[in-house]
């Protein structure tokens, strides 16, 4: 049997500063308190990564166990069903009292003292409010029709349509003058009857 020795200094966080040390924290040399905090953060992050890689669902020994254990296969399949159900709940629209019903069910499984707490009662009657876009989506077709009518009225008021007619007649005069200069007036009158 192998004995595993661990360096307790590497795994433990440094002791907290005393009040007298804290008062002189501004006088700490470079890497003082901040160095300790960064060291602790690095250690915690590396421990999290190691735990996830060794005990996560993607670890080889867990995958092998699930492949050979019928009980764990059923549990793993039920996790997939729960995830599927949650995605379906998110994708479908629901009545506004869904939050209230879910909260009531969740509070029902708590201990009696927690169920009767004032915050629990507030949560029990809480209802979700639809987003502003969901409220206004009922009126989007009417708003689009009104916007189109206003746009047409503004274009008429500005005179865009009458200026387009002026632009067309001016263009015809320019083309007619071109033909008069290059072809002659007789052929131009045949092409552009007045």
Sine and cosine of phi, psi and omega as CSV:
sin_phi,cos_phi,sin_psi,cos_psi,sin_omega,cos_omega
0.00,0.00,0.77,-0.64,-0.02,-1.00
-0.99,0.12,0.57,-0.82,0.11,-0.99
-0.97,-0.26,0.74,-0.67,-0.02,-1.00
-0.98,-0.21,0.84,-0.54,0.04,-1.00
-0.97,-0.25,0.70,-0.72,0.02,-1.00
-0.88,-0.48,0.54,-0.84,0.04,-1.00
-1.00,0.04,0.96,-0.28,-0.07,-1.00
-0.90,0.44,-0.50,0.86,-0.01,-1.00
-0.92,0.38,-0.53,0.85,-0.03,-1.00
-0.97,0.24,-0.48,0.88,-0.06,-1.00
-1.00,-0.05,-0.39,0.92,-0.08,-1.00
-1.00,-0.07,0.48,-0.88,0.05,-1.00
-0.98,0.19,0.47,-0.88,0.04,-1.00
-0.92,0.40,0.43,-0.90,-0.03,-1.00
-0.91,0.42,0.47,-0.88,0.01,-1.00
-0.92,0.39,0.42,-0.91,0.01,-1.00
-0.95,0.30,0.57,-0.82,0.10,-0.99
-0.99,0.16,0.26,-0.97,-0.03,-1.00
-0.86,0.52,-0.62,0.79,-0.01,-1.00
-0.93,0.36,-0.59,0.81,0.04,-1.00
-0.94,0.33,-0.59,0.80,-0.05,-1.00
-0.92,0.39,-0.58,0.81,-0.01,-1.00
-0.89,0.45,-0.53,0.85,0.00,-1.00
-0.99,-0.17,0.43,0.90,-0.06,-1.00
-0.90,0.44,-0.48,0.88,0.02,-1.00
-0.93,0.38,-0.36,0.93,-0.03,-1.00
-1.00,-0.06,0.12,0.99,-0.02,-1.00
-0.92,0.38,0.60,-0.80,0.07,-1.00
-0.93,0.37,0.21,-0.98,-0.02,-1.00
-0.84,0.54,0.71,-0.71,-0.03,-1.00
1.00,0.10,0.26,0.96,0.00,-1.00
-0.93,0.38,-0.93,-0.37,-0.05,-1.00
-0.89,0.46,-0.68,0.73,0.00,-1.00
-0.88,0.47,-0.59,0.80,0.04,-1.00
-0.90,0.44,-0.65,0.76,0.02,-1.00
-0.91,0.42,-0.70,0.71,-0.02,-1.00
-0.90,0.44,-0.69,0.72,0.01,-1.00
-0.90,0.44,-0.61,0.79,0.02,-1.00
-0.90,0.43,-0.69,0.72,0.03,-1.00
-0.89,0.46,-0.67,0.74,-0.02,-1.00
-0.90,0.44,-0.66,0.75,0.02,-1.00
-0.90,0.44,-0.65,0.76,0.00,-1.00
-0.91,0.42,-0.71,0.70,0.02,-1.00
-0.88,0.48,-0.68,0.73,0.01,-1.00
-0.89,0.45,-0.67,0.74,0.00,-1.00
-0.93,0.37,-0.58,0.82,0.06,-1.00
-0.91,0.41,-0.67,0.74,0.03,-1.00
-0.87,0.50,-0.71,0.70,-0.01,-1.00
-0.88,0.47,-0.68,0.73,0.00,-1.00
-0.90,0.43,-0.67,0.75,0.00,-1.00
-0.91,0.41,-0.68,0.73,0.01,-1.00
-0.89,0.45,-0.66,0.75,-0.04,-1.00
-0.95,0.32,-0.51,0.86,-0.04,-1.00
-1.00,0.03,-0.57,0.82,-0.08,-1.00
-0.92,-0.40,0.07,1.00,0.01,-1.00
-0.96,0.29,0.24,-0.97,-0.01,-1.00
-0.91,0.42,-0.33,0.95,-0.02,-1.00
-1.00,0.00,-0.03,1.00,0.03,-1.00
-0.91,0.42,0.63,-0.77,-0.07,-1.00
-0.86,0.51,-0.70,0.72,-0.06,-1.00
-0.91,0.40,-0.52,0.85,0.05,-1.00
-0.95,0.30,-0.67,0.74,0.03,-1.00
-0.88,0.47,-0.67,0.74,0.03,-1.00
-0.90,0.44,-0.65,0.76,0.00,-1.00
-0.91,0.41,-0.69,0.72,0.00,-1.00
-0.88,0.47,-0.61,0.79,-0.01,-1.00
-0.91,0.42,-0.48,0.88,-0.07,-1.00
-0.97,-0.24,-0.18,0.98,-0.08,-1.00
-0.94,-0.33,0.92,-0.39,-0.02,-1.00
-0.90,0.44,-0.57,0.82,0.00,-1.00
-0.90,0.43,-0.70,0.71,0.02,-1.00
-0.94,0.35,-0.51,0.86,0.06,-1.00
-0.89,0.45,-0.68,0.74,0.03,-1.00
-0.90,0.44,-0.68,0.73,0.01,-1.00
-0.90,0.44,-0.68,0.74,0.00,-1.00
-0.90,0.43,-0.62,0.79,0.05,-1.00
-0.92,0.40,-0.60,0.80,0.01,-1.00
-0.93,0.37,-0.52,0.85,0.09,-1.00
-0.89,0.46,-0.67,0.74,0.04,-1.00
-0.89,0.46,-0.62,0.79,0.03,-1.00
-0.91,0.41,-0.64,0.77,0.02,-1.00
-0.90,0.44,-0.70,0.72,0.02,-1.00
-0.89,0.46,-0.65,0.76,0.04,-1.00
-0.90,0.45,-0.69,0.72,0.01,-1.00
-0.89,0.45,-0.66,0.75,0.03,-1.00
-0.89,0.45,-0.65,0.76,0.02,-1.00
-0.92,0.39,-0.57,0.82,0.06,-1.00
-0.92,0.38,-0.64,0.77,0.03,-1.00
-0.88,0.47,-0.65,0.76,0.00,-1.00
-0.93,0.36,-0.54,0.84,-0.12,-0.99
-1.00,0.10,-0.27,0.96,-0.04,-1.00
-0.97,-0.25,0.52,-0.85,0.05,-1.00
-0.99,0.16,0.53,-0.85,-0.06,-1.00
-0.74,-0.67,0.24,-0.97,0.06,-1.00
-0.92,0.38,0.33,-0.94,-0.04,-1.00
-0.93,0.36,-0.29,0.96,-0.02,-1.00
-1.00,0.00,0.17,0.99,0.00,-1.00
-0.88,0.48,-0.69,0.72,0.01,-1.00
-0.88,0.47,-0.67,0.74,-0.01,-1.00
-0.90,0.44,-0.69,0.73,0.00,-1.00
-0.91,0.41,-0.66,0.75,0.01,-1.00
-0.91,0.41,-0.67,0.74,0.02,-1.00
-0.90,0.43,-0.63,0.77,0.02,-1.00
-0.88,0.47,-0.69,0.73,0.03,-1.00
-0.90,0.43,-0.68,0.73,-0.02,-1.00
-0.91,0.41,-0.66,0.75,-0.01,-1.00
-0.93,0.37,-0.48,0.88,0.00,-1.00
-0.89,0.45,-0.39,0.92,-0.02,-1.00
-1.00,-0.06,-0.03,1.00,0.01,-1.00
-0.98,0.18,0.24,-0.97,0.09,-1.00
-0.90,0.44,0.41,-0.91,-0.07,-1.00
-0.84,0.54,-0.66,0.75,-0.04,-1.00
-0.90,0.43,-0.60,0.80,0.03,-1.00
-0.97,0.25,-0.56,0.83,0.01,-1.00
-0.89,0.45,-0.56,0.83,-0.08,-1.00
-1.00,-0.03,0.05,1.00,0.01,-1.00
-0.92,0.38,0.52,-0.86,-0.02,-1.00
-0.86,0.51,-0.62,0.79,0.01,-1.00
-0.90,0.43,-0.59,0.81,0.01,-1.00
-0.91,0.42,-0.62,0.78,0.02,-1.00
-0.92,0.40,-0.62,0.79,0.04,-1.00
-0.91,0.42,-0.68,0.73,-0.01,-1.00
-0.91,0.41,-0.57,0.82,-0.05,-1.00
-0.89,0.45,-0.57,0.82,-0.04,-1.00
-0.99,-0.15,0.05,1.00,-0.03,-1.00
-0.94,0.35,0.70,-0.72,0.06,-1.00
-0.86,-0.52,0.53,-0.85,0.03,-1.00
-0.98,0.20,0.53,-0.85,0.05,-1.00
-0.96,-0.26,0.71,-0.71,0.01,-1.00
-0.92,0.39,0.48,-0.88,0.03,-1.00
-0.93,0.36,0.33,-0.94,-0.03,-1.00
-0.86,0.51,-0.65,0.76,0.01,-1.00
-0.90,0.44,-0.60,0.80,0.02,-1.00
-0.92,0.38,-0.60,0.80,0.04,-1.00
-0.92,0.40,-0.66,0.75,-0.09,-1.00
-0.99,0.11,-0.21,0.98,-0.06,-1.00
-0.90,0.43,-0.37,0.93,0.03,-1.00
-0.91,0.41,-0.54,0.84,-0.10,-1.00
-0.99,-0.15,0.13,0.99,-0.13,-0.99
-0.91,0.41,-0.59,0.81,0.00,-1.00
-0.94,0.35,-0.66,0.75,0.03,-1.00
-0.90,0.43,-0.67,0.75,0.00,-1.00
-0.91,0.42,-0.62,0.78,0.02,-1.00
-0.91,0.41,-0.64,0.77,0.04,-1.00
-0.90,0.43,-0.69,0.72,0.01,-1.00
-0.90,0.43,-0.66,0.75,0.01,-1.00
-0.90,0.45,-0.63,0.77,0.03,-1.00
-0.91,0.42,-0.68,0.73,0.02,-1.00
-0.89,0.45,-0.69,0.72,0.01,-1.00
-0.90,0.44,-0.63,0.77,0.02,-1.00
-0.89,0.46,-0.71,0.70,0.01,-1.00
-0.90,0.44,-0.68,0.74,0.03,-1.00
-0.88,0.47,-0.67,0.74,0.02,-1.00
-0.90,0.43,-0.65,0.76,0.01,-1.00
-0.91,0.42,-0.63,0.78,0.04,-1.00
-0.92,0.39,-0.68,0.74,-0.02,-1.00
-0.90,0.44,-0.66,0.75,0.01,-1.00
-0.93,0.36,-0.51,0.86,0.00,-1.00
0.99,-0.11,0.43,0.90,-0.01,-1.00
-0.89,0.46,-0.66,0.75,-0.05,-1.00
-0.94,0.34,-0.64,0.77,0.02,-1.00
-0.94,0.35,-0.58,0.82,0.04,-1.00
-0.94,0.35,-0.49,0.87,0.07,-1.00
-0.92,0.40,-0.62,0.78,0.06,-1.00
-0.90,0.44,-0.68,0.74,0.02,-1.00
-0.89,0.46,-0.67,0.74,0.00,-1.00
-0.89,0.46,-0.65,0.76,0.00,-1.00
-0.91,0.41,-0.72,0.69,0.01,-1.00
-0.91,0.41,-0.62,0.79,0.05,-1.00
-0.90,0.44,-0.66,0.75,0.05,-1.00
-0.89,0.46,-0.64,0.77,0.03,-1.00
-0.91,0.42,-0.61,0.79,0.04,-1.00
-0.90,0.43,-0.64,0.77,0.00,-1.00
-0.91,0.42,-0.70,0.71,0.00,-1.00
-0.90,0.44,-0.67,0.74,0.02,-1.00
-0.88,0.48,-0.68,0.74,0.01,-1.00
-0.90,0.43,-0.60,0.80,0.04,-1.00
-0.87,0.49,-0.73,0.68,0.00,-1.00
-0.91,0.42,-0.60,0.80,0.02,-1.00
-0.89,0.46,-0.67,0.74,-0.03,-1.00
-0.94,0.33,-0.55,0.83,-0.13,-0.99
-0.97,-0.23,-0.54,0.84,-0.08,-1.00
-0.96,-0.27,-0.62,0.78,-0.04,-1.00
0.85,-0.52,0.33,-0.94,-0.09,-1.00
-0.96,0.29,-0.51,0.86,-0.03,-1.00
-0.90,0.43,-0.77,0.64,0.00,-1.00
-0.93,0.36,-0.55,0.84,0.01,-1.00
-0.91,0.42,-0.64,0.77,0.04,-1.00
-0.90,0.43,-0.54,0.84,0.07,-1.00
-0.93,0.37,-0.63,0.78,0.00,-1.00
-0.96,0.27,-0.65,0.76,-0.07,-1.00
-0.88,-0.47,0.99,0.14,0.02,-1.00
-0.94,0.35,0.61,-0.79,-0.03,-1.00
-1.00,-0.06,0.00,0.00,0.00,0.00
